[in-house]
C-alpha cells in the first residue's frame, strides 16, 4: 500500500484471493467477489504476544536437564523469534535463567546443575510484540550416571578361591537395594548410583560378612 493506504490492482472479474501482512500486525487472508471496477476496504489487526508454549518436559541427566516443549498454539500474528527459560528450586519459584537465540523448542541445561537437586522450569515465547505467557511447570532431579560393579566373592581372603551360591545384598549410594547370588564363576553384576555402597555376603557354612565400599566407576572388585 502507498502513503495513502491503498493499492490499485487490475485483473479478471470473479472471486479474488487476498493476503495482507505487515510487521507487528496479524496476517489476514480472505476471498472476495470482484466483478466491477471500484473501491473496497480491508483491515489488519495488530499482532499480540504469543500464547504459552505447550507440553514442557524436563528430562534429568548426569549434572544436566534436557528441556523440550512445543510451540505456542498462537504466535499472536507475529512469528516467534526466541524463548525465555525460567528456573528455580521450588515449585512456582522460577526466575529468568536464560534467553535462547532462536525459535528452537529444546534447551539443554548443563550450567549450574547439581546432582540430587530438583529443578523446576517454565518457558515463554517471544515475538516482535513482546513476551507471552509462561508454559506449564516441569521438574527434574539430575543424578549421576549409574556404574556397574562386578563383585567376586572369595573363600577366606581376597586371593582365595571364588565361591558360588553366595547371597550378596545391600544398597547403592542412591539407596536402591540389590539382592543377588554369585554364579558358578563366583561373581555378581550390580548396576547402581556411584558413591558409598553397603554389602552383606552370606552363605551356609561361612561367616556372614558386612562392609561398606566406595564404588565410583564401573569396574571389578
N, C-alpha and C positions, 0 to 999 in steps of 0.2 A: 504494500500500500504506500501511496505517496504522502507528502506532508499534510494533505487534506483528508487522509484516511481511506482512500478508495483505490481500486484497480478497475481498469476497463478491459473486458475480455470479449472477443468475437468468436462465435462458434455455432455449430448446428443446433437448431432448436430441439427441445426434448428434455429428458432428465439428465441433469448435470451432477457430477460428484465433486465435492469440495473438501479440502483440508486447510485449516487456518492455524498457524502456530507463530508464537513469539516468545522470546525468552521471558521467564517469570510469569507466563500465562499457561493455562491448560490448553493443550492441542485439541481442536474440535474438528470432527469430520461429519459431513451430512450430505444428503442428496436433495435436489430441488428441481422442480419443473421450470425450465426457462424456455418459453415458447415465443416471446416477443422482445424486441429491444426495449430496455427500460432500466430502472434502478431497483436494487434490492439491498437489504441490510442484514448484516451478520454481527455476532458479538463473540468476544472471548471472556472467559472468567479468569481472574487472577489465580496463579498457582498457589498451592498451600504447602505446608511442610508434609513430609511423608507420614504414613501411618506407621505403627510399631512393627519392627521386624518380628518374624514368627518362628516358632519351634526351635528356640535356642536350646542347645545341648552342650554339656561340658563333660569331656572325657579325660579322666586322670591318666597321667603317665609318671615316669620317674622324674621328679622335680619339674613337672610340666603339666599344663592343662590345655587340651585342644578344644576350641570352641567352634561350633557350626550353627548356622541359622539359615532361614530362607528370607528372601527379600520381602519388603512390605507389600501388602495387598494393593496399596495405592502409593504411587510416588508423588502424589499431590499435583500432577501435571508438569512436573519438572524432574528430570532424571536424577536418581540417587547418585551422588558423587563419592561418598565415603561413609564410614560408620564410626561411632564412638563406643568404646568399650568401657564399662564401669565394673569395678571390682571392690569387694570388701571381704571381711572375715566373719561377718554376722549377717543373718537374713535381713534384707532390706537396708543394709548399711553400706551399700556400694557408693563409691565416688568415682569421678572420671579418672581412668587409668591410662587409656591410650586412644589416639585418633588414627584410624587407618588412612592410607594414602589412596586407596582405590575402593571400588564398589564390590570387591570380592566378599564372599559370605563365610569366610573362615578366618580364624586367628589362633595362633599357637603361642600361648603364654609360657615363656621359658625364663623370664626375668623375675627375680624376687619371689620365687615359688619354693616353699619349704615342704618337704615330705611330711605327711602326718597332719598338716593344717588344712582345714576345709575352707575353700574359697567360693564366694558367691559372685555371680556375674549377671549383668544385663547389658543390652546393646541398643543403640538408637541409630536411625538413618538420617543422613544429611543431604539436602538438595540446595538449589540456588536460593531458596527462600529461607531455609534455616534447618534447625534440628527438630526431628519428630519425637513421638512418644517412645518411652522405654519398652523393651520387649518383656516377655516372661523372665522369671529368675531361674537360673540353673546353677548347680553347685557341684563341686568335685573335690575329692581329697587325694592328692597325689601320694604315691607310695613308691619305695624303691623297687627296682626290678627284682623279681624273685631269683634266687640262686638254687642250684641243685647239688645236693650232697650225696656222695656215695660213701656209705659208712660200713667198714668191715668190723666185725666183732671177733676177737681172738680169745683163745684159751690161755689164761694165766698172765699174759703180758701182751703188749702191742706187737711183739715179734713172734708170739706163739701161733699155733695153727688156728685157722679160722673155724668158726662154729656156725653150723646151720641150725635152723629152728629156734633162734633167739628172738624173743619178743622185744622189739625196740619201740618205745613210746616216748612222748614228750611234747614240747611246744616250740614253734619257731619264734623269732623276735617280734612278730606281729600278734602272737597269742593263738595262732592256729595250731590245733592238736594233730599229731600223727600217731599211728599205731601200726607197725609192720613187723613182719617176721623175716629174718635173714634166710636167703635162698640157699641152694646147695653149694653155692660158691662162697657163702658166709657173709653176704652183704645185703643192705637195703639201699634203695634210692629214694631220697626225700627232697621235695621242692618246697621252698618257703621263703619268708621275708628275711633278708640279711640282718645280722646282729647277734645278740646273745641267745643261744638255743639251750634248752634243758632236755636231758636224756635220761631214760631209765632202760636198762637192759636186763632181761630176766630169762632164765632157762632152768628147767628142772635139773637138780644135781649141782647147780652153781650158785654162788652168792649173787644176789641182785646188786647191780651197780648203778648208782645215780650220779650224774655230773652235769655241769654246765660248760658250754664251749662257745667261743666266738666263731660264727660262720658268716663270713662277709663276701665270699666269692664262690662260684661253682668249683667243685673240686672233690678230692678224696680224703677221707680221714680213716 
